[in-house]
Every structure is written in C-alpha cells, then in structure tokens.
Amino acid sequence: MHWIHAKTILSANNGMNLYRGCLHGCIYCDSRSACYRMDHDFEDVAVKENAIELLETALKRKRKKGMLGIGAMSDPYLPLEETLRMTRQALELALRYGFGFTLITKSARVLRDLDLLVAINEKAKCVVQMTLTTMDERLCQTLEPNVSTTKERIRALGVLRDAGIPTVVWLCPILPFINDSFDNIARILQACVDVRVKGIVCFGMGVTLREGNRAYFYEQLDRFFPGMKSRYQQAFGDRYVCGSPRNQALMKYFHAVCEQNGILHDNEQIFAYLQQFESKEKAVQLSLFE
C-alpha cells in the first residue's frame, strides 16, 4: 500500500475510486489491463489520501443531487478498508449531503456499513451490486482467492434484502471451459431468485482479455488448469471477447429465468435504474400535507 495525492475524485457521471489496484487476486481481472496505465504493481494498492476532502468539496458545489458510484475499477471493500474506512467516510458524506449511492463489490464486508446504506436508502436510493461467478466454493477460491466466498456473498445479499436495500448481481465473467456449465449458471440464478435481486447484469457468457490482463490470466491458467492456456489460444487467439461455446443456449436460459421471476435482465434498463436518483424526502414531506 502507498499513498497518492489526487487532483480530482468524481468523474463526469459521479463515479469514483478511492483505491487503485487490488488485493483480491482474481485471475481474470480486467483492471490489470495496460490501457488503465497503472504505474505501480497491481497489488501495491494506491490510496488517494485526499479523496474524502475532494469528495466533500465536490458535493458541496453540486447544484443537483444524484447517484454516486464506486467500485468500477477497484473494490471499495478491500482488506485495507477495515482500518482506513474511506468507503465508510464516502457513504457518510453521501448521507450528509443527500446523495444516492451505488457500489460494486465482491466482499461481505459491505455489511459493516449496513447502517449507512439503510440511512441513505431511506432518504434517497442505495443499491449494492455484487459479482457472482461460481457456486463451486473450491473453484471460487481458485478464481477469486482473497474475496468473500460465494456463500458469504449470497448471505450478504439476503441481509441487504431484509434491510430493504435493492441489489444487482453481475454474472461475470463466465470463463469458457471452466465455469460455463448449465449447472453452475442454474444454481447462481436460483440463488439470485431466492434473495430477490432487483436485476442481473450479464454481457454474455465469456470473458474479455486484452494486453495486461491476458498475460496474467494465462499464467494463472498454467498454474491451476494445466493445458487450459493452449485451449484458449487455439479457440480465441488474441480476441478481446472470448465467448463460451454455450453462450447462445446459456443466455437464452438466463433471460428466461429472469423473465419468469421478475428480475431485470436488460443491461441498459439496469444501468438506467442505477443512475436514476430518487429523493424520498420530498415524497415524505408531500404525504404530510395530503
């Protein structure tokens, strides 16, 4: 871990990352890609020391409330968060200034901040997004060695549901020849039905590989799945999108299950929902005069 001084914190669409780099060790991580121009070792997480100060300044200046987003490039609940508590501070600011909040994580540590998530959701809108890839816990420990287990993540989704927090699952990546079985997809979808997720984001059954993350991914295939690297090279070459041979059938099944259970499964609709700010304070005030 090392500290860096940031010039800005919020993107044009109110996205932010408090950390750069990750300790989760996921073998497929796109954030390792060279296009993101990370000038330090990926596991040597850069912490934006002035992020919270920048965020408060930005929120004070905004004339219009909206949704804040975190976690697109680096998980907001890395082990470092246990002591640094920067994500919690960001949530506190969102609550103080009346903004909505959505975050993406693979960690059950999100439950530490359940009090703030609930409070934000009572005033505006708070959505927790969770990635799920496999129901096989052994495989999970190989693909995502330093994150919460699938069972822990699903339990967290259930707790969030009981607290009234809407949730969205990212069903990705589904690695060809590794976790792209009908059984795996069926079990993940059933878990999503059981915890009543709002939506499931899925760009197709496959994985994206480009310069930077492809080399690391292939190293891990050699380590954990002997012979799999050659199979990928033969099947996909240097393609960016490596789609599962079962993609068409699995996607048909995915959409059917979501449709049957009232789960959003159109990516554009889900992203529109995540970006839509809802102020419940006005609704409460209006109801007092009805």
C-alpha positions in Angstrom: 0.0 0.0 0.0 1.1 3.5 -0.7 -0.4 7.0 -0.6 -1.0 9.3 -3.6 -2.4 12.8 -3.9 -5.4 13.0 -6.3 -6.3 16.1 -8.3 -10.0 15.1 -8.7 -12.3 12.4 -7.3 -15.6 12.4 -9.2 -15.9 11.5 -12.9 -18.4 13.2 -15.2 -21.1 10.7 -14.2 -20.3 10.9 -10.5 -18.2 7.7 -10.4 -15.2 7.4 -8.1 -12.4 5.1 -6.9 -10.8 5.7 -3.6 -8.2 3.0 -4.3 -6.1 2.0 -7.4 -5.1 -1.6 -7.5 -6.5 -4.6 -5.7 -5.6 -7.4 -3.3 -8.4 -9.9 -4.2 -6.2 -11.8 -6.6 -8.9 -12.6 -9.2 -7.2 -14.4 -12.0 -9.3 -12.7 -14.7 -9.3 -9.1 -13.5 -9.7 -6.6 -16.4 -8.4 -3.8 -14.2 -4.9 -5.2 -14.8 -5.2 -4.2 -18.4 -2.4 -1.9 -19.7 -5.0 0.7 -21.0 -5.6 1.8 -17.5 -2.0 3.0 -17.2 -1.3 1.9 -13.7 2.3 2.9 -12.9 2.7 0.6 -9.9 2.4 -3.1 -9.0 -1.3 -4.0 -9.1 -1.1 -5.5 -5.6 0.6 -2.4 -4.2 -2.7 -0.5 -3.8 -2.6 3.2 -4.2 -4.7 5.1 -1.7 -6.0 8.5 -2.6 -5.1 10.3 0.6 -7.2 13.4 -0.1 -10.2 11.6 -1.6 -12.6 12.3 1.1 -11.7 16.0 1.2 -12.1 16.2 -2.6 -15.4 14.4 -2.4 -16.9 16.8 0.2 -15.8 19.8 -1.8 -17.4 18.4 -4.9 -20.7 17.5 -3.2 -20.9 21.0 -1.7 -20.6 22.6 -5.1 -23.1 20.4 -6.9 -26.4 22.2 -7.6 -28.3 19.0 -8.3 -28.4 15.8 -6.3 -27.7 12.5 -8.0 -26.3 9.0 -7.6 -22.7 8.5 -6.6 -21.0 5.3 -7.8 -17.9 3.4 -6.5 -16.1 0.2 -7.3 -15.9 0.0 -11.1 -12.1 -0.3 -11.1 -11.2 -1.2 -7.5 -13.3 -2.9 -4.9 -14.3 -0.4 -2.2 -14.1 -3.2 0.4 -10.5 -4.3 0.2 -9.0 -5.6 3.4 -7.4 -2.1 3.7 -10.9 -0.7 4.2 -11.1 -2.3 7.6 -8.7 0.2 9.0 -8.8 3.1 6.5 -12.6 3.3 6.4 -12.6 5.6 3.4 -15.6 3.9 1.8 -17.5 4.4 5.0 -16.5 8.1 5.0 -17.7 8.5 1.5 -21.1 6.9 2.5 -21.3 9.4 5.4 -20.8 12.3 3.0 -23.5 10.9 0.6 -25.9 10.8 3.5 -25.0 14.2 4.9 -25.5 15.9 1.5 -28.5 13.9 0.4 -27.0 11.9 -2.5 -27.8 8.4 -3.6 -25.2 5.8 -3.7 -24.4 2.6 -5.6 -21.3 0.4 -5.2 -19.9 -2.8 -6.7 -18.1 -5.3 -4.5 -17.2 -9.0 -4.0 -17.0 -8.6 -0.3 -19.4 -9.3 2.5 -17.5 -6.5 4.4 -20.2 -4.3 2.8 -22.4 -5.4 5.8 -20.2 -3.4 8.1 -21.8 -0.3 6.7 -25.4 -1.5 6.7 -26.5 1.3 8.9 -25.3 3.9 6.4 -26.7 2.0 3.4 -30.1 1.9 5.1 -30.0 5.5 6.1 -29.1 6.6 2.5 -31.8 4.4 1.1 -34.4 6.0 3.4 -33.5 9.5 2.1 -32.7 8.7 -1.5 -31.6 5.4 -3.1 -28.9 3.0 -2.3 -28.1 -0.1 -4.4 -25.5 -2.7 -3.7 -24.1 -4.6 -6.7 -22.4 -7.9 -6.1 -20.4 -10.1 -8.5 -21.1 -13.8 -8.6 -19.1 -16.2 -10.8 -19.4 -19.8 -9.5 -21.3 -21.8 -6.9 -18.3 -24.2 -6.6 -16.5 -22.9 -3.5 -13.3 -24.7 -4.4 -13.3 -23.1 -7.8 -14.2 -19.8 -6.2 -11.1 -19.9 -4.1 -9.0 -20.5 -7.3 -10.6 -17.8 -9.4 -11.0 -15.3 -6.6 -8.7 -16.3 -3.8 -8.9 -13.3 -1.5 -12.6 -12.4 -1.6 -15.6 -13.5 0.3 -16.8 -16.9 -0.7 -19.9 -17.3 -2.9 -21.9 -18.5 0.1 -20.8 -15.4 2.1 -21.8 -13.1 -0.8 -25.2 -14.7 -1.2 -25.8 -14.4 2.5 -24.9 -10.7 2.3 -27.4 -10.2 -0.5 -30.0 -11.8 1.7 -29.2 -9.5 4.6 -29.4 -6.5 2.3 -32.7 -7.7 1.0 -34.1 -8.0 4.5 -32.9 -4.4 5.2 -34.8 -3.1 2.2 -31.6 -2.4 0.1 -32.1 -3.2 -3.6 -29.3 -5.4 -5.1 -28.0 -6.1 -8.5 -25.8 -9.1 -9.4 -23.0 -9.1 -12.0 -22.9 -12.5 -13.6 -19.4 -12.3 -15.0 -17.0 -13.4 -16.0 -18.2 -16.8 -17.1 -14.9 -18.4 -18.2 -15.2 -20.8 -21.2 -14.4 -24.4 -20.3 -14.2 -23.5 -16.6 -17.4 -22.2 -15.0 -19.7 -22.1 -18.1 -21.8 -25.2 -17.2 -25.6 -25.2 -17.1 -25.5 -26.4 -13.6 -23.4 -23.5 -12.4 -25.5 -20.9 -14.1 -28.7 -22.5 -12.9 -27.5 -22.6 -9.3 -26.4 -18.9 -9.4 -29.7 -17.8 -10.9 -31.6 -19.8 -8.3 -29.6 -18.1 -5.6 -30.5 -14.7 -7.1 -34.2 -15.7 -7.2 -34.0 -16.8 -3.6 -32.6 -13.5 -2.3 -34.8 -11.5 -4.7 -32.3 -9.4 -6.5 -33.5 -6.4 -8.5 -31.5 -7.2 -11.6 -28.7 -9.2 -13.1 -26.1 -7.7 -15.4 -24.7 -10.1 -18.0 -22.9 -9.1 -21.1 -22.8 -12.7 -22.4 -21.2 -15.9 -21.2 -17.5 -15.3 -21.6 -14.5 -13.2 -20.6 -12.7 -10.3 -22.0 -8.9 -10.4 -22.4 -6.6 -7.6 -23.5 -3.0 -6.6 -23.1 -2.0 -6.8 -19.4 -4.7 -8.9 -18.0 -4.4 -11.6 -20.7 -0.8 -12.4 -19.7 -1.7 -12.7 -16.0 -4.7 -14.8 -16.8 -2.7 -17.2 -18.9 -0.1 -17.5 -16.1 -2.8 -18.5 -13.7 -4.3 -21.0 -16.2 -0.9 -22.7 -16.4 -0.8 -22.7 -12.6 -4.2 -24.0 -11.8 -5.6 -25.6 -15.1 -2.8 -27.4 -16.9 -3.4 -27.4 -20.7 -6.2 -24.7 -20.5 -3.9 -21.9 -21.8 -3.4 -23.8 -25.1 -7.1 -24.5 -25.3 -7.8 -20.8 -25.0 -5.1 -19.8 -27.6 -6.5 -22.3 -30.1 -10.1 -21.3 -29.5 -9.7 -17.5 -29.3 -6.2 -16.4 -30.4 -5.8 -12.7 -29.4 -9.5 -11.9 -29.4 -10.8 -9.3 -26.9 -14.0 -11.2 -26.3 -13.6 -14.9 -25.6 -17.2 -16.3 -25.7 -18.3 -19.6 -24.3 -19.3 -22.2 -26.9 -22.5 -22.5 -24.8 -23.2 -18.7 -24.9 -26.4 -18.8 -27.0 -28.1 -21.6 -25.0 -27.0 -20.2 -21.7 -28.1 -16.6 -22.5 -31.5 -17.9 -23.6 -31.8 -19.8 -20.3 -30.6 -16.7 -18.4 -33.2 -14.4 -19.9 -36.0 -16.9 -19.5 -35.3 -17.4 -15.7 -35.1 -13.7 -15.1 -38.3 -13.0 -17.1 -40.1 -15.7 -15.1 -39.1 -14.3 -11.8 -39.4 -10.6 -12.4 -35.7 -9.8 -12.4 -34.4 -7.0 -14.6 -32.1 -8.5 -17.2 -31.7 -5.8 -19.9 -28.3 -4.1 -19.2 -29.5 -0.7 -20.4 -32.5 -0.8 -18.2 -30.4 -1.8 -15.2 -27.9 1.0 -15.8 -30.7 3.5 -16.2 -32.1 2.3 -12.9 -28.7 2.6 -11.2 -28.3 6.2 -12.5 -31.8 7.4 -11.6 -31.8 9.5 -8.4 -34.8 9.2 -6.2 -35.4 11.7 -3.4 -37.7 10.2 -0.8 -37.6 13.2 1.5 -39.8 15.2 -0.9 -42.3 12.3 -1.0 -42.4 12.2 2.8 -43.0 15.9 3.0 -45.8 15.8 0.4 -47.5 12.9 2.2 -47.7 15.0 5.4 -50.0 17.5 3.6 -52.3 15.0 1.9 
